[in-house]
């Protein structure tokens, strides 16, 4: 497959079909991964002492995810910078140092007294969860390295037009996890749930990373090695300037769930609100997964001449489609079946869940718009605007939630979802405003291409 540089694109103008062919494998990959959490929880619930093991998994996994959050930013960084072999090698060295530091920190927490300081002193977890959660942390030690390598390589695959390989890698990951789960239940039926989940998850992510390494080798030998060298060699400074705001953005986003959980416990009807909150977030994750996959598509294909208007049209169609999908889910008996029969929610929580989804009904479309704006900023190497928009939107939501707590008459889930929705619209506006200079530069570039 040819390298997608501007010279080739001039002969093959960007159209919505090409955007679709690049986007849908990434969207499928995101959708596959959303199955992973419920799958592991369902198997943990079938082991001995499910409450203890589910709670231990609920402690170990967020800690590892927080520790590994900087590695998550390697995907957009690689997508943006991996244009030639020199840049990739520089980024590879940066990634290896990063995952070594993060893995060392993970090991220090899992195998030293730092663990007690963290989970007892800061989190205050019950004594019965202390050792099971630490066992999970220890088994998950390879997670950060595997994720870092995989996301670095996925950026290369996306950059050179092999986005379907990303979908295959996600399928391999789920396949490995399914095999490991079957083996455990067949040969080790008395295994503890936290060991089951941690080992399964680690095996899946590690297997996915191995496939990614094997898949990228021919691309490194051919497309990447044959790509023209950059005018000025890539250095660590622009990598850090691009990468650091993305890490801060991820870390800021991690604070949303604990912030909302703390607020819900202080408002009317806390038990119902806390029960509904993870269900609504889970549903929104499914309906916005296709939007999250859109960012890397924008980063890569926005380099194409006359691409901005094509992206605007595609964004409108995709955003409206996701809004319609959520509307149809909530207005038809599908939502009743899901909440009442699959999740076995009481009738009053079914009503509350459907009402809560209406509050967030525009969020999937807004997520597509945000992905276009974020991808535009990444393409222009202006990632600080993303961090600022996320930070101010969360401050806005936080102030609205504080107001809801002070008023004390609305249900907690209603206040928090409205606050997050309003903050989301503010974030979208700020992202669009932050990208205005990048869009103007793209339009000037396109005007020069047209004249030439």
ROKOLVEX-524832 format. One record per atom (N, C-alpha, C): residue in one letter; z, x, y. Coordinates in steps of 0.05 Angstrom, whole numbers, plus 32768, in hexadecimal, padded with zeros to 4 digits. Atoms other than C-alpha are relative to their C-alpha. Layout:
ROKOLVEX-524832
AZXY ...
***
This chain:
ROKOLVEX-524832
X800080117FE8 X800080008000 X800080128019 X80027FEE7FE9 X7FEE801E8044 X801980008012 X7FEA7FFE7FED X802180368076 X7FFA7FEC8017 X800580147FEC X802B800080AA X8004800C801C X7FFE7FF57FE5 X801F802880E9 X7FEC7FF18012 X800F80107FEC X7FFD80108128 X7FE280037FFC X801C7FFC8003 X7FB9802E8118 X7FF57FED7FEB X800980138015 X7FB3800680D7 X80027FE4800A X7FFB801C7FF7 X7FD07FC880F9 X7FEA7FF78013 X801480087FEE X7F9A7FCA812D X7FE87FF47FF2 X8015800B800F X7F687FBC80F6 X80087FE67FF2 X7FF68018800D X7F947F8880D5 X80157FF48012 X7FED800B7FED X7FB47F60810D X80167FF17FF2 X7FE9800F800B X7FF97F448100 X7FFC7FE28002 X8001801E7FFF X7FFA7EFB80ED X80197FF67FF1 X7FE8800C800C X802F7ECB80D3 X800080037FE2 X80017FFC801D X80177ED4808B X800C801B7FF9 X7FF47FE58006 X80297F1E808D X801E80008005 X7FE380027FFB X806D7F0E80AC X800D7FF27FE8 X7FF4800F8016 X80797EDB8075 X800180117FE7 X80007FF08019 X80647F0B803D X801480178001 X7FEB7FEB7FFE X80947F408058 X801C7FF37FFF X7FE6800D7FFE X80CD7F0F8065 X800A7FF37FE7 X7FF580108015 X80D17EE38028 X800D80107FE9 X7FF17FF18015 X80E37F1A7FF5 X801C8008800A X7FE57FF97FF6 X811D7F2F8023 X80127FE88001 X7FF080198000 X81337EE7802B X80097FF97FE4 X7FF88006801B X81327EDE7FE0 X801680137FF7 X7FEB7FED8007 X815C7F1D7FD9 X801B7FF7800B X7FE7800A7FF3 X81907F02800A X800A7FE87FF1 X7FF78018800E X81917EC07FE5 X800B80067FE5 X7FF57FF8801A X819B7EE17FA2 X801C800B8002 X7FE57FF47FFD X81D77F087FBC X80157FEB8007 X7FEC80157FFA X81F87EC87FD6 X800B7FF47FE6 X7FF7800B8019 X81FE7EB47F8D X801780117FF4 X7FEE7FEC800C X82287EF27F7D X801E7FF88003 X7FE480077FFB X826A7EDC7F9D X800A7FE97FEF X7FF880168011 X826E7E977F7C X800080067FE3 X80027FF9801C X82587EB57F3A X801980107FF7 X7FE87FF18007 X82917EE87F39 X80197FEF8001 X7FE880117FFE X82C47EB57F51 X80027FED7FE8 X800080138016 X82B07E857F1A X8009800E7FE6 X7FF77FF18018 X82BA7EBB7EE4 X801D80098002 X7FE47FF97FFC X82FC7ED27F02 X80127FE87FF9 X7FF080198005 X83157E8A7EFF X80037FFA7FE3 X7FFF8005801D X83097E8B7EB4 X800F80167FF1 X7FF07FEB800D X83357EC87EA6 X801E7FF78002 X7FE380057FFF X83817ECA7E9C X800A8004801D X7FF47FFF7FE5 X83AB7EC07EDB X7FEA80008016 X801680017FEC X836F7EAA7F06 X800A8001801C X7FF780007FE5 X83997E9F7F44 X8005801D800A X7FFA7FE47FF9 X83B37EE77F44 X7FE780108003 X80187FEF7FFF X836F7F057F35 X7FED7FF88016 X801080087FEA X83497EDB7F67 X800B800A801A X7FF37FF67FE8 X837C7EED7F9C X7FFD801E8003 X80037FE38000 X83787F377F89 X7FE480088008 X801C7FFB7FF8 X832C7F357F8E X7FFC7FFA801D X800280087FE4 X83337F127FD1 X800D80148013 X7FF57FEB7FF0 X835B7F4E7FE9 X7FF0801A7FFD X800E7FE68005 X83367F897FC9 X7FE48000800C X801C7FFF7FF7 X82EF7F747FD9 X7FFD8001801E X80037FFD7FE3 X82F87F678024 X8008801C800B X7FF97FE57FF7 X831B7FAB802B X7FE980137FFB X80167FEE8006 X82E17FCE8008 X7FE87FF98013 X801680087FEF X82AF7FA68031 X8004800A801D X7FF97FF67FE6 X82D37FBA8071 X7FFC801F8001 X80037FE38001 X82D58003805C X7FE280087FFF X801C7FF98003 X828B8002804A X7FEE7FF48015 X8011800E7FEC X82737FDA8087 X7FEE8013800F X80137FEE7FF3 X8256801880A9 X7FE780057FEF X80177FFB8012 X82298022806C X7FEC7FE98002 X801280177FFD X820D7FDC8077 X7FEB80048016 X80127FFB7FE9 X81EE7FF380B9 X7FEA80147FF9 X80167FEE8008 X81C380258093 X7FE67FF27FFC X8019800E8005 X81907FF08082 X7FEF7FFE801A X801180017FE8 X81787FE180CA X7FFB801C800B X80047FE47FF6 X8181802B80DC X7FE9800D7FF0 X80167FF58010 X8154804080A2 X7FE67FF28006 X8018800F7FFA X8122800980B0 X7FF38009801A X800A7FF87FE5 X811C802180F8 X7FF7801D8000 X80067FE37FFD X811B806D80ED X7FF0800C7FEA X800D7FF38017 X80FD807A80A8 X7FE17FFD8002 X801D80027FFC X80B5808380C1 X7FF180187FF6 X800C7FE88009 X80A880C980A8 X801480107FEF X7FEE7FF28013 X80C580FB8076 X8016800F800E X7FEB7FF17FF1 X80EA812480AA X80167FED8009 X7FEC80137FF7 X810D80E780C7 X80107FF57FE9 X7FF1800A8017 X811F80CE8082 X801480147FF6 X7FED7FEC8009 X813E8110806E X801880028013 X7FEA7FFF7FED X8167811180AE X80137FE87FFC X7FF080188005 X817E80CA80A1 X800E80017FE5 X7FF37FFD801A X818C80DA8058 X801980128002 X7FE97FEE7FFC X81BA8114806C X80167FF1800F X7FEC800F7FF1 X81DD80E7809E X800E7FEB7FEE X7FF580148012 X81E680B18069 X8013800C7FEC X7FEF7FF48015 X820280E08035 X801B8009800C X7FE77FF87FF3 X823680FB8066 X80117FE78006 X7FF280187FFA X824880B4807B X800D7FF47FE7 X7FF4800C8018 X825280998034 X801580127FF4 X7FEB7FEE800A X827A80D88021 X801A7FFB800F X7FE880047FEF X82AA80CC805B X800C7FE57FF9 X7FF6801B8006 X82B08081804C X800C7FFF7FE4 X7FF68001801B X82B9808C8001 X801B80107FFE X7FE77FF17FFF X82EF80C1800F X80177FEF800B X7FEC80127FF5 X8314808E803A X80077FEB7FEC X7FFB80148015 X830C805A8003 X8013800C7FEB X7FF07FF38015 X8329808B7FD0 X801C8005800A X7FE57FFB7FF5 X8363809D7FFE X80117FE78000 X7FF180198000 X837680548004 X80077FF77FE4 X7FFD800B801B X836D80437FBB X801380117FEE X7FF17FEE8012 X839080807F9D X8018800E800C X7FE97FF37FF3 X83C580947FCF X80137FEB800B X7FED80147FF3 X840280747FF2 X7FF57FF18018 X800C80107FEA X83D3805E802A X7FFC7FE37FF8 X8004801C8009 X83C680217FFF X80187FEF8006 X7FE880107FFB X840E800A8004 X80037FFB801D X7FFE80047FE3 X840E8015804F X7FED7FEA8009 X801480137FF7 X83CF7FEC8056 X80067FE37FF7 X7FFE801B800B X83DA7FB18028 X801C7FF48003 X7FE5800B7FFD X84267FAB802E X80088000801E X7FF77FFF7FE4 X84317FC28076 X7FEF7FF08012 X8012800E7FEE X83F37FA48097 X7FF97FE47FF6 X8009801A800B X83DC7F6C8069 X80177FF07FF5 X7FE9800F800A X84207F5A804B X7FFA7FEF7FE8 X800880108017 X84037F448008 X80197FFD7FED X7FEA80048013 X84337F297FD2 X800180167FEB X7FFC7FEA8013 X84507F5A7FA0 X7FEE7FFD7FE7 X800F80048019 X842B7F3A7F65 X7FE280078003 X801C7FF97FFC X83E87F4B7F85 X7FFC801E8006 X80017FE57FF8 X83F97F937F96 X7FEF80127FED X800E7FEF8014 X83E27FB67F56 X7FE47FF57FF8 X801B800A8007 X83A87F877F43 X7FEB80078016 X80137FFA7FEA X83887F907F88 X7FF9801E8001 X80057FE38000 X83907FDC7F83 X7FEE80087FE9 X80127FFB8017 X836F7FDC7F3F X7FE37FF98008 X801B80077FF6 X83337FB87F5E X7FF580148013 X800A7FEC7FED X832F7FEA7F97 X7FF780197FF1 X80077FE7800E X832E80247F66 X7FE67FFD7FF0 X80198004800F X82F780067F3B X7FE87FFE8012 X801580047FED X82CE7FF77F79 X7FF9801A800F X80047FE77FF1 X82CE80417F8F X7FE380078004 X801D7FF87FFC X8282804C7F83 X7FF17FED8013 X800F80157FF2 X8271800E7FAD X7FF3800B801A X800B7FF77FE6 X826880307FF1 X7FE880127FFD X80167FEE8004 X823C80687FD8 X7FE77FF17FF6 X8017800F800A X821080387FB1 X7FF37FEF8015 X800B80117FEA X820980087FEC X7FF280118015 X800C7FEF7FEC X81FA8041801C X7FE480097FF7 X801A7FF6800B X81C2805E7FF0 X7FEC7FE97FFF X801280178003 X81A680197FE1 X7FF57FF6801A X800A800B7FE7 X81A280028029 X7FEF8015800F X80117FEB7FF5 X818580458040 X7FE47FFD7FF4 X801A8001800E X814D803E800C X7FF27FE58005 X800C801A7FFA X81427FF48019 X7FF28001801B X800E7FFD7FE6 X813280078061 X7FE5800D7FFD X801A7FF38005 X80FB80358048 X7FEC7FEC7FF3 X80118013800E X80E07FFF8019 X7FF57FEB8014 X800980147FED X80DD7FCC8051 X7FED800D8015 X80117FF37FEC X80BF7FFE8083 X7FE380047FF5 X801A7FFA800B X8085800E8054 X7FF47FE97FF0 X800D8017800A X80777FC7803E X80067FF87FE3 X7FF88006801B X809B7FC37FFB X80197FEE7FFF X7FE980117FFE X80CB7F8B800C X80067FF17FE5 X7FFB800E8019 X80C17F6A7FC8 X801180117FED X7FEF7FEF8010 X80E37FA67FA8 X801E7FFB8007 X7FE480077FF8 X81227F927FCF X80097FE87FF0 X7FF980188010 X81207F4E7FAC X800580087FE3 X7FFD7FF7801C X81177F707F69 X801B800E7FFC X7FE67FF28003 X81537F9D7F75 X80177FED8000 X7FEB80148000 X817E7F617F86 X80017FF17FE5 X8001800D801A X81677F3F7F46 X800B80117FEA X7FF57FEE8013 X81777F7D7F1E X801F80018002 X7FE280007FFC X81BD7F7E7F3D X800D7FE87FF4 X7FF48018800C X81CB7F377F29 X7FFD80007FE2 X80037FFE801D X81AE7F437EE4 X801480127FF3 X7FEC7FED800A X81DB7F7F7ED9 X801C7FF38000 X7FE6800E7FFF X82177F567EF0 X80037FEB7FEB X7FFF80158015 X82067F1D7EC1 X8005800D7FE5 X7FFD7FF2801A X82007F4E7E86 X801D800A7FFD X7FE57FF68001 X82437F6F7E98 X80147FEA7FFB X7FEE80168003 X82657F2C7E9D X80007FF67FE3 X80038009801C X824A7F177E59 X800E80137FED X7FF37FEB8011 X82617F597E3A X801F7FFD8001 X7FE380037FFD X82A77F517E56 X800A7FE87FF1 X7FF68018800D X82AF7F0A7E3E X7FFC80007FE2 X80057FFE801D X82917F1A7DFA X801280137FF2 X7FF17FEB800E X82B67F5A7DE9 X801C8005800C X7FE67FFC7FF4 X82F17F5B7E1A X800A7FE6800D X7FFA801B7FF5 X83067F127E22 X801B7FFF800F X7FE580007FF2 X834D7F257E3A X800080118019 X80017FEE7FE8 X83357F517E74 X800B7FF18018 X7FF6800C7FE8 X83577F447EB6 X7FE97FFA8013 X801580097FEF X832D7F1F7EE9 X7FF880158016 X80067FED7FEB X83337F557F1F X7FF080187FF4 X80107FEB800C X83197F8A7EEE X7FE47FF67FFA X801A800C8006 X82E17F5C7ED8 X7FEE7FFF8019 X801080037FE8 X82CA7F4E7F1F X7FF9801B800C X80057FE67FF4 X82D17F957F39 X7FEC80117FF0 X80127FF18011 X82AE7FB57EFE X7FE47FF48000 X801A800E8000 X82767F817EFE X7FF28006801A X800C7FFC7FE5 X826A7F887F49 X7FF7801D8003 X80077FE47FFE X826B7FD47F46 X7FE780077FF0 X80177FFB8011 X823A7FD67F0C X7FE77FF5800C X8018800D7FF4 X820A7FA67F2F X7FF680108018 X80087FF27FE8 X820A7FCC7F71 X7FF5801C7FF9 X80087FE58009 X820580107F4E X7FE47FFF7FF3 X801A8003800D X81CB7FF87F23 X7FEA7FFA8014 X801480067FEB X81A77FDD7F60 X7FF98019800F X80057FE67FF2 X81AF80217F82 X7FEE80127FEF X80117FEF8011 X819180457F46 X7FE37FF68000 X801C800A7FFE X815480177F46 X7FF38007801B X800B7FFA7FE5 X814C80227F91 X7FF7801D8001 X80077FE38000 X814C806E7F87 X7FE680057FF1 X80187FFD8010 X8118806A7F50 X7FE77FF4800E X8017800E7FF4 X80ED80397F77 X7FF5800E8018 X80097FF47FE7 X80EA80617FB7 X7FF3801B7FFB X800C7FE58005 X80D480A37F96 X7FE280028005 X801D7FFD7FFA X808980957F96 X7FFA7FFB801E X800580057FE4 X808E807C7FDE X8007801A8010 X7FF97FE77FF3 X80B080BD7FF2 X7FE980157FFC X80157FED8005 X807880E57FD1 X7FE67FF9800E X801A80087FF6 X803F80BC7FEE X80037FF6801D X8000800B7FE5 X8049808E802A X8011800F8014 X7FEE7FF37FED X808480B18049 X7FF7801D8006 X80097FE47FFC X806A80F8803F X7FE68001800F X801A80007FF2 X802580E58059 X80017FF4801C X7FFD800C7FE5 X804080C28097 X7FFF80168015 X80027FEB7FEB X803180E880D8 X801C8008800A X7FE57FF77FF6 X806C811280F1 X80057FF5801C X7FFA800A7FE5 X809180FA812F X7FFA80148015 X80057FEE7FEA X808181168173 X801780138005 X7FE77FEF7FFE X80C9812F8178 X80117FFA7FE8 X7FF080048018 X80F381398139 X80197FF08005 X7FE880117FFD X812B8107812E X801980127FFE X7FE67FF28000 X81718121813E X80167FEC7FFB X7FE980118006 X81B681068131 X80077FEE8018 X7FF8800F7FE8 X81BF80EE8179 X7FF47FE48000 X800B801C8000 X818D80B38177 X80097FF07FE8 X7FF6800F8017 X81A580A18131 X801C7FF48007 X7FE5800A7FF9 X81ED809B814A X7FFF7FEB8016 X800380137FEA X81D780778189 X7FF77FE57FF6 X800A8019800C X81B38043815E X80157FF47FED X7FEF80088017 X81E580418124 X801C7FF68009 X7FE480067FF8 X8229803E8148 X80037FE4800A X7FFC801C7FF7 X821F7FFB816D X7FFD7FEC7FE9 X800380128017 X82087FDB812B X801A80007FF0 X7FE67FFF800F X82487FF38108 X80157FF0800F X7FEC800F7FF0 X82727FD88141 X7FFB7FE27FFE X8007801C8003 X824C7F96813C X800A7FF57FE5 X7FF68009801B X825C7F9180F1 X801E7FFE8000 X7FE380007FFF X82A57FA280FD X800B7FE98010 X7FF880177FEF X82AA7F6E8134 X7FFD7FE67FF0 X800580188010 X828B7F3A8106 X80147FFC7FEA X7FED80038015 X82BD7F4980D0 X80197FF28009 X7FE7800D7FF5 X82F57F2F80FE X7FFE7FE28001 X8003801D7FFC X82D87EE880FF X80117FF17FEC X7FF380108014 X82F47ECF80BE X801F80018002 X7FE380007FFC X833C7EE880C7 X80097FF2801A X7FF9800D7FE7 X833B7ECF810F X80007FE27FFD X8002801C8004 X83257E8A80FA X80167FF67FED X7FEB80088013 X83567E8780BF X801B7FFF800E X7FE780017FF1 X83907E9980EE X80017FE88012 X800180177FEE X837A7E64811F X80037FE57FF2 X7FFE801A800F X83727E2D80EB X801C7FFA7FF7 X7FE580048009 X83B97E3880D3 X80127FF78016 X7FF080077FE9 X83D27E298119 X7FF77FE6800D X800A80197FF5 X83AC7DE88125 X80057FE97FED X7FFB80178011 X83B27DA1810B X7FF180017FE5 X800C8002801B X83A37D9580C1 X7FF7801B7FF6 X80097FE58008 X83A37DDF80AE X7FF680037FE4 X80077FFD801C X839F7DD68063 X7FE37FF77FFB X801B800A8003 X835F7DAC8066 X7FEC8012800D X80127FEF7FF1 X83407DD9809A X7FFC801B7FF1 X80027FE6800F X834F7E198072 X7FF07FFC7FE6 X800F80058018 X83327DF88034 X7FE37FFD8005 X801C80057FF9 X82F27DE48057 X7FF28019800A X800C7FE97FF2 X82E77E25807D X7FEF80127FEE X80117FEF8011 X82CF7E528043 X7FE87FF27FF4 X8016800F800B X82A37E1A8029 X7FE97FFE8014 X801480017FEB X82807E11806B X7FF3801B8005 X800B7FE57FFC X82787E5C8075 X7FED80077FE9 X80127FFB8017 X825B7E61802F X7FE67FF28002 X8019800F7FFD X82287E2A803D X7FEF800C8016 X800F7FF47FEA X82147E49807F X7FF4801B7FF8 X800A7FE78009 X820C7E8C805D X7FE67FFC7FF0 X801880068010 X81DA7E6D802D X7FE97FF88012 X8016800B7FEF X81B27E498064 X7FF780158015 X80087FEC7FEC X81B27E868093 X7FF7801A7FF3 X80087FE8800D X81A27EBA805E X7FE380088006 X801C7FFB7FFA X81587EB2806B X7FFC800C801C X80027FF67FE5 X81647EC080B4 X8009801D8002 X7FF77FE48000 X818B7F0080A7 X7FEB80137FF5 X80157FEF800C X81517F1A807E X7FE980058014 X80167FFF7FEC X81247F1280BC X800280188012 X7FFC7FEB7FED X81437F4B80E4 X7FEE80187FFA X80107FE98008 X81227F8480BD X7FE27FFC8002 X801D80077FFD X80DF7F6080BE X7FF88005801D X80067FFD7FE4 X80E27F5F810A X7FFF801E8007 X7FFE7FE47FF9 X80F77FA8810E X7FE6800F7FF8 X80177FF2800A X80BB7FBF80E5 X7FE67FF6800D X801A800B7FF8 X80837F9080F9 X7FFC7FFD801E X800380017FE3 X80927F8E8143 X7FF18018800B X80107FE97FF7 X80707FD28147 X7FE27FF88001 X801C80088001 X802E7FAD813A X7FF77FF6801C X800A800B7FE6 X80027F9E8177 X7FFF7FE18000 X8001801D7FFC X80067F578192 X80117FF17FEC X7FEF800C8015 X803F7F478163 X80157FED800C X7FEA800F7FF5 X80717F278193 X7FFA7FE27FFF X8007801D7FFF X804D7EE4819B X7FFF7FF57FE3 X80008009801C X80427EE0814F X801C7FFC7FF6 X7FE480038008 X808C7EEB8144 X800D7FE8800D X7FF580177FF3 X809E7EB68176 X7FF87FE67FF1 X80098018800F X80757E828151 X800D7FFF7FE5 X7FF48000801B X80907E97810D X801E7FF98002 X7FE480067FFC X80D77E958128 X80067FE38004 X7FFD801D7FFB X80CF7E4E8141 X7FFD7FF17FE5 X8004800E8019 X80B47E3780FE X801680047FEC X7FEB7FF98013 X80E87E5B80D4 X801A7FF38008 X7FE8800C7FF6 X81217E448100 X80017FE27FFC X8001801D8005 X810C7DFB80FE X80017FF97FE3 X7FFF8005801D X81027DFF80B3 X801C80027FF5 X7FE47FFD800A X81497E1880A7 X80127FEA800A X7FF080167FF5 X81667DE380D5 X7FFA7FE67FF0 X80088018800F X813F7DAD80B0 X800C80017FE3 X7FF47FFD801B X81577DC8806C X801D7FF98000 X7FE480077FFE X819F7DC48082 X80047FE28006 X7FFE801D7FFA X81947D7E809F X7FFB7FF07FE7 X8006800F8018 X81757D66805E X801680037FEC X7FEA7FFC8012 X81AD7D848036 X80187FEE8007 X7FE9800F7FF8 X81E27D61805F X7FFC7FE28002 X8005801C7FFC X81C07D1E8069 X7FFA7FF27FE6 X8008800C801A X81AC7D138020 X801880027FED X7FEB7FFE8014 X81D77D0A7FE2 X8005801C7FF4 X7FFC7FE5800A X81CE7D547FD3 X801B800B8008 X7FE67FF67FF7 X820A7D667FFE X80177FF27FF2 X7FEB800F800E X82347D2F7FDE X8003800C7FE4 X7FFF7FF5801B X82227D4A7F99 X800D801C8000 X7FF67FE57FFF X82327D917FAE X801E80018005 X7FE480007FF8 X82747D847FD0 X80127FF17FEC X7FEF80118011 X828D7D4D7FA2 X800080077FE3 X80027FFB801D X82737D5F7F5D X8001801E7FF9 X80017FE38007 X82657DAA7F5E X801A800E8009 X7FE87FF37FF6 X829F7DC07F8A X80197FF07FFB X7FE980128007 X82CC7D857F75 X80137FFD8017 X7FEF80047FE9 X82E67D7A7FBB X800A7FE38001 X7FF6801B7FFC X83127D3D7FC9 X7FEE7FF28015 X8012800F7FEF X82EE7D057FEE X80048006801E X7FFC7FFB7FE3 X830F7D138031 X7FF6801C8008 X800C7FE67FFA X82F97D5C802D X7FE280007FFF X801D80038001 X82B27D47801B X7FF77FF6801C X8007800B7FE6 X82B07D1E805C X800380168015 X7FFB7FEB7FED X82CD7D588083 X7FEB80177FFE X80147FEA8004 X829C7D8B8065 X7FE57FF7800C X801A80097FF6 X825F7D618076 X80017FFE801F X7FFE80017FE3 X82787D5580BD X8000801C800C X80007FE57FF6 X82857D9F80C5 X7FE4800D8000 X801B7FF68001 X823E7DAF80B0 X7FEF7FF68017 X800F800A7FE9 X82237D8280E7 X800680118019 X7FF97FF07FE9 X82487DAC811A X7FF080198001 X800F7FE68002 X82247DEA8101 X7FE37FFC7FF9 X801B8006800A X81E17DC880F5 X7FEA8010800C X80147FF07FF3 X81BB7DF38127 X8002801D7FFA X7FFB7FE38003 X81D87E358111 X7FEB800F7FEF X80157FF1800E X81A27E4780DD X7FE880078012 X80167FFA7FEE X816C7E408112 X800880158015 X7FF67FEC7FEC X81967E678144 X8001801C7FF3 X7FFF7FE6800E X819F7E9E8110 X7FE4800D7FFF X801B7FF58000 X81537EA6810B X7FF9800B801C X80057FF77FE4 X814E7EAB8157 X800F801B8005 X7FF07FE87FFD X81877EDF8156 X7FF480187FF1 X800C7FEA8010 X81637F078120 X7FE8800B800F X80177FF77FF1 X81247F0A814B X800A80128018 X7FF67FF17FEA X814D7F218187 X800D801B7FF8 X7FF37FE8800A X81767F53815F X7FEB80147FF6 X80157FEE800A X81387F6F813C X7FF0800C8017 X800E7FF57FE8 X81167F778180 X80108016800C X7FEF7FEB7FF4 X81527F9E819B X800080197FEE X80007FE98012 X81537FCA815C X7FE5800F8001 X801A7FF47FFE X81087FD68161 X7FFF8011801A X7FFF7FF17FE7 X81147FED81A9 X801780148002 X7FEA7FEE8000 X815180168195 X80157FF98016 X7FEC80097FEC X817F7FEC81C3 X80167FF17FF2 X7FEE800F8010 X81B47FDA8191 X801B7FF9800E X7FE780067FF2 X81EE7FDA81C3 X80007FE3800A X8001801C7FF7 X81D67F9781DC X80097FEC7FEA X7FF780118016 X81E37F7A8197 X801E7FFF7FFF X7FE37FFE8001 X822B7F928197 X800C7FF08017 X7FF5800E7FE9 X82387F7781DD X7FFE7FE27FFC X8004801D8003 X821B7F3281CC X80137FF57FEB X7FEE80098014 X82447F2D818C X801D7FFF800A X7FE57FFE7FF5 X82847F4381AF X80067FE98013 X7FFB80157FEC X827D7F1381E9 X80007FE47FF4 X8000801B800E X826C7ED881BB X801A7FFB7FF2 X7FE78003800E X82AA7EE58192 X80177FFC8014 X7FEB80047FEC X82D57EEA81D1 X7FFF7FE3800A X8003801C7FF8 X82B87EA781E7 X800B7FED7FEC X7FF580118015 X82C77E8881A4 X801E80017FFE X7FE37FFD8001 X830D7EA581A4 X800E7FF18016 X7FF3800F7FEA X831D7E8881E8 X7FFF7FE27FFC X8002801C8006 X83037E4481D3 X80137FF77FEA X7FED80068015 X832D7E478194 X801D7FFF800B X7FE580007FF3 X836B7E5981BD X80047FE6800F X7FFE801A7FF2 X835C7E1C81E8 X80057FE97FED X7FFC80158014 X83577DF181AA X801C80007FF5 X7FE47FFE800A X839A7E0B8191 X80137FF48015 X7FEF800A7FEA X83B97DFB81D6 X7FFF7FE28002 X8002801D7FFE X839D7DB481D7 X800E7FF37FE8 X7FF180098018 X83B47DA8818F X7FF97FE57FF6 X8006801B8009 X83927D658184 X7FE77FFF7FED X801880008011 X83507D788161 X8007800F7FE6 X7FFC7FF18019 X834C7D8F8119 X7FF7801D8003 X80067FE47FFC X834A7DDA8111 X7FE380077FF9 X801B7FF98008 X83077DDC80EC X7FEC7FF88015 X8013800A7FEB X82E57DB38123 X800180138018 X7FFE7FEE7FE9 X83007DE0815A X7FF3801B7FFB X800A7FE58006 X82EE7E218137 X7FE180007FFD X801D80018004 X82A87E0B8123 X7FF17FFC801B X800C80047FE6 X82997DF18169 X8001801A8011 X7FFD7FE77FF1 X82B37E328187 X7FEC80157FF6 X80137FED800B X82887E5C8158 X7FE37FF88007 X801B800A7FF9 X824B7E308167 X7FFA8007801D X80047FFA7FE4 X82547E3781B2 X7FFD801E8004 X80027FE37FFF X82607E8281AA X7FE580097FF5 X801A7FF9800B X82207E848180 X7FEA7FFD8014 X801580057FEB X81F67E6681B8 X800280168016 X7FFD7FEB7FEC X82147E9881E9 X7FF5801B7FF5 X800A7FE8800C X82047ED181B9 X7FE180008000 X801D80028000 X81BC7EB981B2 X7FF48006801C X80097FFB7FE5 X81B37EB781FD X8002801D8009 X7FFC7FE47FF8 X81D07EFC8207 X7FED80137FF1 X80127FEF800F X81A67F1A81CF X7FE37FFE800C X801A80047FF4 X81677EFC81EE X7FFE800E801B X80007FF27FE6 X817A7F168233 X8000801E7FFC X7FFF7FE38004 X818B7F5B8218 X7FE5800C7FF7 X801A7FF6800A X81467F6181F8 X7FE97FFD8013 X801780057FED X811E7F518237 X7FF080198006 X800F7FE77FFA X810D7F9A8246 X7FEF80097FE9 X80107FF98018 X80F77FA681FE X7FE77FEF7FFE X801780128002 X80CB7F6981FF X7FEB80078015 X80137FF97FEB X80AC7F7E8241 X7FF1801A7FF9 X800E7FE78008 X809D7FC48225 X7FEC7FFA7FEA X801380078015 X807C7FA481E8 X7FE87FF2800C X8017800E7FF3 X80517F778214 X7FEE8015800F X80107FEB7FF3 X803C7FB4823D X7FF080117FEC X800E7FF28015 X802B7FD981FD X7FE87FF07FF6 X801680118009 X80017F9E81E5 X7FEA7FFF8014 X801580017FEC X7FDD7F9B8227 X7FEF80198000 X800E7FE68002 X7FCB7FE58221 X7FED80017FE8 X801080018019 X7FB27FDA81D9 X7FE77FEF8005 X801680127FFB X7F877FA081F0 X7FEB800D8012 X80137FF27FEE X7F687FC98229 X7FF180167FF2 X800D7FEA800D X7F5A800381FB X7FED7FF67FEA 
***
